[in-house]
Amino acid sequence: MSQRVGGIIQLQINGEVYLAKGSFTYNLGRPTREAVVGADKVHGYKETPQVAFIEGEITDDGTLDRDAFVRARDATVTLDLANGKMVALYDAWFGGDGTANTDEGNMAVRFEGVEAEEVSA
């Protein structure tokens, strides 16, 4: 049985759909673990927080208010994946620099947030 695992995605910010372009990446913001090693043996591990994020590129079809977009905060960002999962980022802010490209009208976007979850279909 064939199943779609990649490809078509949909990006929404506060319920508004944006023109997602290319490949997106995300991180749920769970702590990373690193070994604590002594002179005698491994003592355990430490955890370091990391920020939850969703990032990729969007296309500006001429209707994007870039200034309002890069000033976004307290946003809910969702990314619907081709495999049926959805990634939701809460209390998010625009964490990129707002650089746009005139060749294809694209802009890199990065939203960082306090909390994220991945929900299965």
C-alpha positions in Angstrom: 0.0 0.0 0.0 1.4 3.4 -1.0 1.3 6.2 1.4 2.2 9.8 1.0 4.9 10.8 3.5 6.2 14.1 2.1 5.3 16.9 -0.3 2.3 19.1 0.1 2.1 21.2 3.2 0.0 24.1 4.5 1.2 26.9 6.8 -1.2 29.0 8.8 -0.5 31.8 11.2 -3.4 32.8 13.4 -5.8 31.0 11.0 -4.6 32.8 7.9 -3.1 30.5 5.2 0.3 31.5 3.7 1.9 30.3 0.5 4.4 27.8 1.8 7.4 27.2 -0.5 9.9 24.3 -0.5 11.0 22.4 2.5 10.0 23.4 6.1 11.8 22.3 9.3 10.4 22.3 12.8 11.5 21.4 16.4 9.1 20.7 19.3 11.5 22.4 21.7 12.2 19.4 23.9 15.4 19.6 26.0 18.6 18.2 24.6 20.5 15.7 26.7 24.3 15.7 27.0 26.4 13.2 29.0 28.2 14.3 32.1 31.4 12.4 32.2 33.7 12.2 35.1 37.3 10.9 35.4 36.0 7.6 36.5 32.7 7.0 34.6 29.7 8.5 33.1 27.9 10.3 35.9 24.6 10.9 34.1 23.4 13.6 31.8 22.3 17.2 31.8 19.3 18.7 30.0 19.5 22.0 28.1 16.3 23.8 27.0 15.9 24.6 23.3 13.4 26.8 21.5 10.5 25.3 19.6 10.3 26.6 16.0 8.8 26.3 12.5 10.9 27.6 9.6 10.9 27.6 5.9 10.0 30.0 3.0 6.8 31.6 1.8 5.9 33.3 -1.4 4.8 37.0 -1.3 2.1 37.2 -4.0 1.8 41.0 -3.4 -0.7 40.8 -0.6 1.7 40.1 2.2 2.1 43.0 4.7 5.8 42.2 5.4 6.1 44.8 8.2 3.1 43.3 10.2 4.4 39.8 9.4 7.8 40.3 10.9 6.3 42.1 14.0 4.1 39.1 14.7 4.0 37.9 18.3 1.6 35.9 20.5 0.8 33.9 17.4 -0.4 30.4 16.8 1.4 28.8 13.9 0.4 25.5 12.4 2.0 23.4 9.8 -0.1 20.6 8.2 2.2 17.9 6.9 1.7 15.6 3.9 1.7 12.5 6.2 -1.4 13.7 8.0 0.3 15.2 11.1 0.0 18.8 12.2 2.7 20.7 14.1 1.3 23.5 16.3 3.4 26.3 17.8 1.9 28.5 20.5 2.7 31.9 21.9 5.0 32.3 18.9 6.9 35.3 17.5 8.6 36.0 14.2 12.2 35.0 14.8 13.7 35.7 11.4 15.3 38.8 9.9 12.6 39.5 7.2 15.0 39.1 4.3 13.1 38.6 1.0 14.3 37.5 -2.5 13.1 39.2 -5.7 13.9 36.3 -8.0 10.8 34.3 -7.0 9.2 36.6 -4.5 10.1 34.4 -1.5 10.9 35.3 2.1 12.5 33.1 4.7 10.3 32.7 7.8 11.1 31.5 11.3 8.6 31.4 14.1 9.8 30.6 17.6 7.5 29.8 20.4 7.0 28.8 24.0 5.4 25.5 23.3 4.9 23.1 20.4 3.2 19.8 19.8 2.9 17.3 16.9 -0.6 15.9 16.5 -1.3 12.8 14.5 -4.3 12.5 12.1 
